[in-house]
């Protein structure tokens, strides 16, 4: 399996020579859903599709319950999900409270194994020209001009 990439033309505003530049980005694909994952799990295990789906739903509920309590959740080889927040710095101890929180988010920390796997994904240019918003590879071979 390879990671398909596409070429796009974007306005770059930073760097020594800003302007319109070509770059590559991963080709956007539809996310795989629970139903499809359940089918794949059923094909590779002794579970039925319904059992796999039920187990995934239960895992989702348990992970969410732990995250809502502020606990990090290890997902084995996938990595760890950790609830986090940013808060404003204040001058006094009394001012430091939950009202100083400015942003709540979830941090995903991939395992070392996943990081290595991602680094080793082969990349291949997708030759598809009929995707909305992408620069056609055969029709747009001219170099970008700088303003």
N, C-alpha and C positions, 0 to 999 in steps of 0.2 A: 504494500500500500504506500502511496505517496501523498504528500500534501500538495494539492493543486494551488498554484498562484496565478494571479492575473496582473497585467500591467495597467496602471492608471496614470492620468495626468492630474497633478495637484499643484495648487499655488503654495509655494514654500516661502515663509516670511522670515525665517531665521537663517543664520549662516553667512558666509562671506559673499555668496552670489545668490540672493533670493530671486524668486520668479517662478514661472511655470516649469515644473520638473516631472519627469517620469519616475515612477517607483513601482514596486510590486507589493502586493498584499495577498493574504490568504483568500482563496475563493470562498465566498459565503455559501454555506449549505444549511439546509433545514436541520434543526436539532432532532436527535432521535428521541422518541417518546417512551413512556413507560410500557405501552402495549408492545412495541417492537422489542424493547429490552426483555420483556417477559417471554416473548416468542423465542428470542435467541437463547435465553437461559434454559427454556424448556428443551430446545434442540440439543443442548450440551450438558444436560443433567437428567436426573431421574424425576425431577419435578414436573408437574403438569403446568400448563400455561397459567391456569387459575392460581395454583399454589405459588408460582414464581411471582405473579402479580401481587398476590396478597402479602407475600413476604416483603416485597419492595415497598408496598404502601405502609406496612408496619414499620419498616426501617425508616422510612421518611418521617413518620409520626414521632418515632423515638428520637431521631436526630433533631428534629425541630423542638421537641420538648426540652432536650438538653441545652440546645442553643438559647432557648428562651429563658433558661435559668442562668445563662452566662457561662456555661461550661464549654470548653473546647471538646470537639468530637473527632476522634481518629477514625478514618475510613480505610484503615489497613494500608495496602500499597498505594491507594489513591492520594493519601495525604491527610491533612488535618484542617478542619474548619474551626475558626475561633471568632467569637463575637468580640468586636472592638468598638472604641469610640474615641473621638477627639473632643477636647475640652479647652476652654479659654483659661489662660493663666490669670490668677487673681492675686491681690496683695495680702489678704488676710485669710486665716483659717476658716472663719465664719462664712466668707464669700465662696469658698470652695465647696460647692454642692452640685446636685444633679442639674440645676438650672444653667450651669456653665458648659454643659455638653452641647457641642455644635453639630456633631455628625455621628451617627451610628452606622456601622458597616460590618461586613463579614470578611474576615481574612482567610484566604485559602493558601495553605502552605503545602506544596506538593512534596511527596516523599523523594528521597534521593534517587530511587529507582525510576520514578515518573519523570523527574528532571532529566535524567540520562536518556530515557526513551524519547522524550520530546526533542532533545538535542540531536538524536540520531534519525529523526524522520527524514526520509528523502523528499526533496522538493522538485516539482516538475511544472513547467509553464503550461497552463491550460490554453489550448489553441482555439477555444470557442470564441467566435466573434459576435455572436448574437445575444449577448447579455446586456441588459439595459444598464447604463451608467459606466460601462467599462470602455476603454479605448480599444478599438479593433486593431488587432496585431497586423493584419495585412493592409488595411486602409490608411493607417496613420503611422507612417514610418519616418515622417519628417521630424527634425529635432525641434524641441521647444525653443521659443525665443524669449529672451529676457527683456523686460520693459526698460 
